[in-house]
Amino acid sequence: MITKNINLGKNKYFFLSLILLFLSQISTVYPEDEIYYGKMVDVKILDKLSSKNKLIKIKIGEDYIFKNLSLKVLKCKNSKFDDNPEITSYLQVRDLNNKNNNEVFVFNGWAFSSSPSIQVFDHPVYDLWIQKCY
């Protein structure tokens, strides 16, 4: 008498379902990351001389001229935590009054919304704060 091994067919379906489940988990990772990267950044600028501040909106990758500063945001990212969101942004700032060398940045680095003192933007007239990434 010959018996069929029906467990072999069950194992195939089990492994096929595991592979499909794994692939569905991988495909959902990428859209989740896109949610946290923004296309625009809100930056608050304080003029130390007049004690006035202004909120400006900057598109990622575009230069924005504010008085004698040229601002460019290359990347911004929101944290995945909802209770205390951290906004991180890569920012380049040039002082347009300095005609000697246009290639030198006043600030070139990562800026953090919760800790602006980690990477200090040091300018005699202006202070910058990252407010929002969307």
C-alpha positions in Angstrom: 0.0 0.0 0.0 1.4 3.4 -1.0 0.6 6.4 1.2 0.7 10.0 0.1 2.6 12.6 2.1 0.0 15.4 2.4 2.2 17.3 4.9 4.5 18.2 2.1 1.8 20.3 0.4 0.9 21.9 3.8 4.5 22.9 4.3 4.6 24.6 0.9 1.6 26.7 1.7 3.0 27.6 5.1 6.3 28.7 3.7 4.6 30.6 0.9 2.4 32.5 3.4 5.5 33.3 5.5 7.3 34.8 2.5 4.2 36.8 1.5 3.9 38.1 5.0 7.5 39.1 5.1 7.3 40.9 1.8 4.2 42.8 2.9 6.1 44.0 6.0 9.1 45.2 3.9 6.8 47.1 1.5 5.1 49.0 4.3 8.4 50.3 5.7 9.1 52.7 2.8 5.9 54.7 2.9 6.2 55.2 6.6 9.7 56.8 6.2 8.3 59.2 3.5 5.8 60.6 6.1 8.6 61.8 8.3 10.7 63.6 5.7 9.3 67.1 4.8 9.3 69.3 1.7 9.0 72.6 3.6 10.5 74.0 6.8 9.3 76.8 9.1 12.3 78.8 10.4 11.9 81.6 13.0 14.5 84.4 12.6 15.1 86.9 15.5 16.6 90.2 14.6 18.7 91.0 17.7 18.9 94.7 16.9 15.2 95.4 16.6 14.0 92.5 18.8 11.5 91.5 16.1 11.1 87.9 14.9 9.7 86.6 11.7 8.5 83.1 10.7 9.6 82.2 7.2 8.7 79.1 5.1 11.5 77.6 3.0 11.2 74.8 0.4 13.8 72.1 0.6 16.7 72.7 -1.8 15.8 76.3 -2.6 17.6 79.5 -1.6 15.7 82.0 0.5 17.0 85.5 0.9 16.2 87.2 4.2 17.7 90.7 4.4 21.4 90.0 4.1 21.2 86.2 4.8 20.9 83.5 2.2 19.3 80.4 3.7 19.1 76.9 2.1 17.6 73.8 3.7 18.8 70.6 2.2 16.9 68.1 4.4 14.4 68.1 7.2 13.0 65.2 9.2 10.4 64.8 12.0 11.0 62.3 14.7 8.7 59.3 15.0 7.8 60.0 18.6 4.6 61.9 19.2 5.0 62.9 22.8 8.1 65.2 22.2 8.7 65.7 18.5 12.2 66.4 17.4 12.7 68.3 14.2 16.1 67.9 12.5 17.2 70.0 9.6 20.3 70.4 7.5 20.8 74.1 7.0 23.3 76.3 5.1 23.4 80.0 5.8 25.6 82.6 4.1 26.0 86.2 5.0 25.6 88.3 1.8 27.4 91.3 3.3 30.7 89.4 3.2 31.7 90.1 -0.4 35.3 88.7 0.1 34.3 85.1 0.0 30.9 83.9 -1.1 31.7 80.2 -0.6 32.1 80.5 3.2 29.0 79.6 5.2 28.1 81.3 8.5 26.4 78.1 9.4 26.5 74.7 7.6 25.2 71.7 9.6 22.3 70.0 11.3 20.0 72.1 13.4 17.7 70.6 16.1 14.5 72.1 17.3 14.7 71.0 20.9 18.4 71.8 21.4 19.5 74.7 19.3 22.7 75.0 21.4 24.0 71.6 20.1 25.1 73.2 16.8 25.3 76.9 17.4 24.3 79.4 14.7 26.6 82.3 15.7 25.7 85.6 14.0 26.0 89.1 15.5 22.5 90.2 14.2 20.3 87.1 13.8 19.3 84.0 15.6 17.6 81.0 13.9 15.3 78.3 15.2 13.7 75.4 13.4 10.0 75.4 14.1 8.3 72.8 11.8 9.0 70.3 9.0 6.1 69.4 6.8 
